[in-house]
Amino acid sequence: MRLAVPHDLDARAIAGMDRAACVIDLAGETMGTVWRVRCAVPSAFDTEALRGAIVRRLARLVAQMSHWDSDSLLSRFNRAPAGSWTRLPRDFASVIAASFDIAARSDGALDPAIGRLVDLWGFGPRPHTCVPSDEAVAAALHVSGWQRLVYDRAAGWLRQPGGVALDLSGIAKGYAVDAVARLLWEQNVAHALVEIGGECLGLGVRPDLDPWWVDIETPPGTDIAPLRVALHGLAVATSGNYVRGRHTLDPRTGHPVDAVISLSVLHASAMIADGWASALTVLGPEAGAALATREGLAVRCVYRSGEGVREWLSPALAEMLA
């Protein structure tokens, strides 16, 4: 078992841990998957009030950014007439801003404006098994692309140029993890592990003063050594095709990619980790490794090569190995 530990340990968080705290588990459904929170709280803590606060927070995010809910703000933007402007709430605006930033730095490997392509391939709310024609892909590409959007960051307005459909599935779950973590902090819960659909973030430590340990997913049938990460003020997000098959679209070509089996990114923000995991999976092992190294990202990539299945660890992640 390999262990990865962040360089910076928060001595105040460790010193402030109540060794008599109770560890509780909360869970529910959101975004088509499951959310889980494991946290250390005093024995008299109102866990049901916390559960309710988490459910309400996640419901607000779904109401804004769901590609599956026809009444969500995202869906309404997708139906908006050409030339119209939509005022984005703070959560939505934060995700769009981060998406634009990663899109620019990854040459469009992450693109929040590929909803038409997602629907065309059946990866959205209306699944199907037909492989689209080259003509259909070209038509969807024509009305896709983040560079067609106009975003006024200062005012939070997003312009619909006509026909563009947003899809934030490559980054929104990570933002939801961050949002729940912030909610916990506001509720004076400083020691917790938050997970939504495999994207995780750890706050503080456990009552035994150990960090929140999480095993990075390793595809079955490989001989790659297990990798366990100490999520102490750190998040991990994983993208890949070994569970759901080829479902990751390259926004630049409009076709699925399959060179990367599994790719995980560690970052202080689950949203940023999620976005980069999506982008680097699209870029593939060589281009993705080069960009991850330039960006200083902590990345584990499992990919196919002529010699079988191989693993690559970025320099930033290699430095974390204990």
C-alpha positions as CSV (number, residue, x, y, z in Angstrom):
1,M,0.0,0.0,0.0
2,R,1.4,3.4,-1.0
3,L,0.5,6.4,1.1
4,A,0.2,10.0,-0.1
5,V,0.2,12.7,2.5
6,P,-0.2,16.5,1.9
7,H,2.9,18.6,2.8
8,D,1.0,21.1,4.9
9,L,-0.6,19.8,8.1
10,D,-3.0,22.1,10.0
11,A,-1.7,22.0,13.6
12,R,-4.6,24.1,14.8
13,A,-7.1,21.5,13.4
14,I,-5.3,18.7,15.1
15,A,-5.0,20.6,18.4
16,G,-8.7,21.5,18.3
17,M,-10.0,17.9,17.9
18,D,-12.1,16.7,20.7
19,R,-10.9,13.1,21.3
20,A,-14.3,12.2,22.8
21,A,-16.2,13.3,19.7
22,C,-18.6,10.9,18.1
23,V,-18.3,9.9,14.4
24,I,-21.6,10.0,12.6
25,D,-22.6,9.1,9.1
26,L,-25.2,10.9,7.0
27,A,-26.2,10.0,3.4
28,G,-28.8,10.7,0.8
29,E,-29.3,11.0,-3.0
30,T,-28.4,13.9,-5.3
31,M,-27.3,14.5,-8.9
32,G,-28.2,11.0,-9.9
33,T,-25.8,9.5,-7.3
34,V,-25.3,9.3,-3.5
35,W,-23.9,11.9,-1.1
36,R,-22.2,10.8,2.1
37,V,-20.8,12.8,5.1
38,R,-18.8,11.3,7.9
39,C,-18.0,13.8,10.6
40,A,-16.8,14.1,14.2
41,V,-19.3,16.0,16.4
42,P,-20.1,16.4,20.1
43,S,-22.4,13.8,21.6
44,A,-25.3,16.3,21.9
45,F,-25.0,17.5,18.3
46,D,-28.3,17.9,16.3
47,T,-27.5,15.5,13.4
48,E,-31.0,15.7,11.9
49,A,-30.7,19.5,11.6
50,L,-27.4,19.0,9.9
51,R,-28.9,16.4,7.5
52,G,-31.7,18.8,6.6
53,A,-29.3,21.6,5.9
54,I,-27.2,19.4,3.6
55,V,-30.3,18.2,1.7
56,R,-31.5,21.8,1.2
57,R,-28.1,23.0,0.1
58,L,-27.8,20.2,-2.5
59,A,-31.4,20.8,-3.7
60,R,-30.5,24.4,-4.5
61,L,-27.6,23.3,-6.5
62,V,-29.7,20.8,-8.5
63,A,-32.3,23.5,-9.1
64,Q,-29.6,25.7,-10.7
65,M,-27.3,23.3,-12.6
66,S,-29.1,20.0,-13.3
67,H,-29.0,18.8,-17.0
68,W,-31.7,16.3,-16.1
69,D,-34.2,18.7,-14.5
70,S,-36.2,20.5,-17.2
71,D,-37.1,23.3,-14.8
72,S,-33.5,24.0,-13.7
73,L,-31.8,27.3,-14.5
74,L,-29.4,25.5,-16.7
75,S,-32.2,23.9,-18.7
76,R,-34.0,27.2,-19.0
77,F,-30.8,28.8,-20.3
78,N,-30.4,26.0,-22.9
79,R,-33.9,26.9,-24.2
80,A,-33.4,30.6,-24.1
81,P,-33.6,32.6,-27.3
82,A,-30.5,33.8,-29.1
83,G,-29.2,37.1,-27.8
84,S,-30.8,36.7,-24.3
85,W,-28.9,37.2,-21.1
86,T,-29.3,35.1,-17.9
87,R,-28.2,36.3,-14.5
88,L,-26.3,33.5,-12.7
89,P,-26.6,32.9,-9.0
90,R,-23.3,32.8,-7.1
91,D,-23.0,29.0,-7.2
92,F,-23.7,28.8,-10.9
93,A,-21.4,31.7,-11.6
94,S,-18.5,30.1,-9.6
95,V,-18.8,26.9,-11.7
96,I,-19.0,28.7,-15.0
97,A,-15.9,30.8,-14.1
98,A,-13.9,27.8,-13.1
99,S,-15.1,25.9,-16.3
100,F,-14.0,28.8,-18.5
101,D,-10.6,29.0,-16.7
102,I,-9.9,25.2,-17.2
103,A,-11.2,25.3,-20.7
104,A,-8.8,28.1,-21.6
105,R,-5.8,26.3,-20.0
106,S,-6.6,22.9,-21.5
107,D,-7.3,24.0,-25.1
108,G,-11.0,23.2,-24.6
109,A,-10.6,19.7,-23.2
110,L,-13.1,20.7,-20.6
111,D,-16.1,22.6,-22.1
112,P,-19.2,23.5,-20.3
113,A,-21.1,24.1,-23.6
114,I,-21.4,20.6,-25.0
115,G,-24.9,19.7,-23.9
116,R,-26.0,19.1,-27.5
117,L,-23.2,16.5,-28.0
118,V,-23.9,14.9,-24.6
119,D,-27.6,14.5,-25.6
120,L,-26.6,13.3,-29.1
121,W,-24.5,10.4,-27.7
122,G,-27.2,9.5,-25.1
123,F,-25.1,10.4,-22.1
124,G,-27.6,12.9,-20.8
125,P,-31.2,12.5,-19.5
126,R,-32.3,10.6,-22.6
127,P,-30.0,7.6,-23.0
128,H,-29.9,5.6,-26.3
129,T,-27.6,3.1,-28.0
130,C,-27.4,4.5,-31.5
131,V,-24.0,5.8,-32.6
132,P,-24.6,9.2,-34.2
133,S,-23.6,9.9,-37.7
134,D,-20.6,12.1,-38.6
135,E,-23.1,14.6,-40.0
136,A,-25.0,14.7,-36.7
137,V,-21.8,15.2,-34.7
138,A,-20.7,18.0,-37.0
139,A,-24.0,19.7,-36.6
140,A,-23.9,19.4,-32.8
141,L,-20.3,20.7,-32.8
142,H,-21.4,23.7,-34.8
143,V,-23.7,24.9,-32.0
144,S,-21.4,23.9,-29.2
145,G,-18.3,25.4,-27.6
146,W,-17.6,27.7,-24.6
147,Q,-16.0,30.3,-26.8
148,R,-19.4,31.0,-28.3
149,L,-20.6,32.2,-24.9
150,V,-20.2,35.7,-23.6
151,Y,-19.8,35.8,-19.8
152,D,-19.8,39.1,-17.8
153,R,-17.9,37.9,-14.7
154,A,-18.2,41.2,-12.9
155,A,-22.0,41.3,-13.2
156,G,-22.6,37.5,-13.4
157,W,-24.6,37.6,-16.7
158,L,-24.2,34.8,-19.3
159,R,-25.4,35.4,-22.9
160,Q,-27.1,32.7,-25.0
161,P,-25.8,33.0,-28.6
162,G,-28.4,30.7,-29.9
163,G,-28.6,26.9,-29.7
164,V,-25.9,26.4,-27.1
165,A,-26.6,23.9,-24.4
166,L,-24.7,23.8,-21.1
167,D,-23.6,20.6,-19.4
168,L,-21.7,20.9,-16.2
169,S,-21.4,17.2,-15.4
170,G,-17.6,17.4,-15.6
171,I,-17.3,19.8,-12.7
172,A,-20.6,20.3,-10.8
173,K,-20.3,17.3,-8.5
174,G,-16.9,18.7,-7.3
175,Y,-18.5,22.1,-6.6
176,A,-21.3,20.4,-4.6
177,V,-18.7,18.6,-2.5
178,D,-17.0,22.0,-1.8
179,A,-20.4,23.5,-1.0
180,V,-21.3,20.9,1.5
181,A,-17.8,21.2,3.1
182,R,-18.4,25.0,3.5
183,L,-21.8,24.3,5.0
184,L,-20.2,21.9,7.6
185,W,-17.7,24.6,8.5
186,E,-20.4,27.2,8.9
187,Q,-22.2,24.7,11.2
188,N,-19.0,24.4,13.4
189,V,-18.2,20.9,12.0
190,A,-14.5,21.2,11.3
191,H,-13.6,17.5,11.0
192,A,-15.4,15.6,8.2
193,L,-15.2,13.6,5.0
194,V,-17.6,14.6,2.3
195,E,-18.3,12.4,-0.8
196,I,-20.6,12.8,-3.8
197,G,-20.5,10.1,-6.4
198,G,-16.8,9.3,-5.7
199,E,-15.5,12.9,-5.4
200,C,-14.2,13.4,-1.9
201,L,-12.9,16.2,0.4
202,G,-11.5,15.8,3.9
203,L,-11.6,18.5,6.6
204,G,-9.5,18.3,9.7
205,V,-8.8,14.8,11.2
206,R,-10.6,11.9,12.9
207,P,-11.0,11.7,16.7
208,D,-8.0,9.3,16.8
209,L,-6.0,12.2,15.1
210,D,-5.5,10.1,11.9
211,P,-6.4,11.9,8.7
212,W,-9.4,10.9,6.6
213,W,-7.9,8.1,4.5
214,V,-9.3,7.4,1.1
215,D,-8.2,4.8,-1.4
216,I,-7.9,6.1,-5.0
217,E,-9.9,3.9,-7.3
218,T,-7.8,1.3,-9.1
219,P,-9.4,-0.4,-12.1
220,P,-10.0,-4.2,-11.5
221,G,-7.8,-6.7,-13.3
222,T,-4.6,-4.6,-13.1
223,D,-1.5,-5.2,-10.9
224,I,-1.1,-1.6,-10.0
225,A,-0.2,-1.1,-6.3
226,P,-3.0,0.4,-4.2
227,L,-2.7,4.1,-3.4
228,R,-4.2,5.6,-0.2
229,V,-4.5,9.4,0.3
230,A,-4.7,11.4,3.5
231,L,-7.5,13.9,2.7
232,H,-6.4,16.6,5.2
233,G,-7.7,19.8,3.7
234,L,-7.5,18.0,0.4
235,A,-10.0,16.7,-2.2
236,V,-9.7,13.9,-4.8
237,A,-11.8,13.5,-8.0
238,T,-11.6,10.6,-10.5
239,S,-12.6,10.4,-14.1
240,G,-12.4,7.5,-16.5
241,N,-14.2,4.9,-18.5
242,Y,-13.7,1.6,-16.7
243,V,-17.0,1.7,-14.9
244,R,-19.5,3.2,-17.4
245,G,-17.6,2.5,-20.6
246,R,-16.7,5.1,-23.2
247,H,-18.8,8.0,-21.9
248,T,-16.2,10.8,-21.8
249,L,-16.5,13.1,-24.8
250,D,-13.8,15.1,-26.4
251,P,-15.4,18.6,-26.9
252,R,-13.0,19.3,-29.7
253,T,-13.9,16.3,-31.9
254,G,-17.4,15.4,-30.6
255,H,-16.4,11.8,-30.1
256,P,-15.7,9.6,-27.0
257,V,-12.1,9.0,-25.8
258,D,-10.9,5.8,-24.3
259,A,-7.1,5.9,-23.9
260,V,-7.4,6.8,-20.2
261,I,-8.9,4.1,-17.9
262,S,-8.9,6.1,-14.7
263,L,-7.5,9.5,-13.8
264,S,-7.5,11.1,-10.3
265,V,-6.6,14.6,-9.3
266,L,-5.8,15.9,-5.8
267,H,-6.5,19.5,-5.1
268,A,-7.6,21.7,-2.2
269,S,-10.9,22.3,-4.1
270,A,-13.0,19.4,-5.2
271,M,-14.4,21.5,-8.0
272,I,-11.0,22.2,-9.4
273,A,-10.0,18.5,-9.0
274,D,-13.2,17.4,-10.8
275,G,-12.7,19.8,-13.7
276,W,-9.1,18.9,-14.2
277,A,-9.8,15.2,-14.0
278,S,-12.3,15.6,-16.8
279,A,-10.0,17.7,-18.9
280,L,-6.9,15.5,-18.5
281,T,-8.9,12.4,-19.3
282,V,-9.9,13.9,-22.6
283,L,-6.3,15.0,-23.4
284,G,-5.0,11.5,-22.9
285,P,-1.9,10.1,-21.2
286,E,0.8,12.0,-23.1
287,A,-0.7,15.5,-23.5
288,G,-2.5,15.2,-20.1
289,A,0.8,14.3,-18.4
290,A,2.6,17.3,-20.0
291,L,-0.2,19.7,-19.0
292,A,-0.5,18.3,-15.4
293,T,3.2,18.7,-14.9
294,R,3.2,22.3,-16.2
295,E,0.2,23.1,-13.9
296,G,1.8,21.5,-10.9
297,L,-1.2,19.2,-10.4
298,A,-1.1,16.0,-8.3
299,V,-2.4,13.3,-10.7
300,R,-2.5,9.5,-11.0
301,C,-3.3,8.3,-14.4
302,V,-4.0,4.6,-15.4
303,Y,-4.0,4.2,-19.2
304,R,-3.8,1.7,-22.0
305,S,-0.6,1.4,-24.0
306,G,0.9,-1.1,-26.4
307,E,2.4,-2.9,-23.5
308,G,-0.8,-3.2,-21.6
309,V,-2.0,-1.1,-18.7
310,R,0.4,1.4,-17.2
311,E,0.4,4.0,-14.4
312,W,1.8,7.6,-14.4
313,L,2.2,9.7,-11.3
314,S,2.8,13.4,-11.7
315,P,5.8,15.0,-9.9
316,A,3.5,16.8,-7.5
317,L,1.8,13.5,-6.5
318,A,5.1,11.6,-6.4
319,E,6.4,14.2,-3.8
320,M,3.4,13.3,-1.6
321,L,4.3,9.6,-1.3
322,A,5.4,8.8,2.2
